[in-house]
């Protein structure tokens, strides 16, 4: 992640677009396709974990605010 996604470290995860992911995969694939696949699979797992965790927290906050 540090090697290939270093230029994304300053970004919020929600600011990363699908177009950016596709471009990054294309760029990494030029040197090593398996590294591109592994790097973006890991990113996808982190992104999905973040998405589900944040959604759960937002729902909990809404319920807390209602009651």
Secondary structure, DSSP 4 states (H G I P E B T S, - for coil): -TTTSGGGTTS-GGG--HHHHHHHHHHHHTT-HHHHHHHHHHHHHHHHHHHHHHHHHHHHHHHHHH-
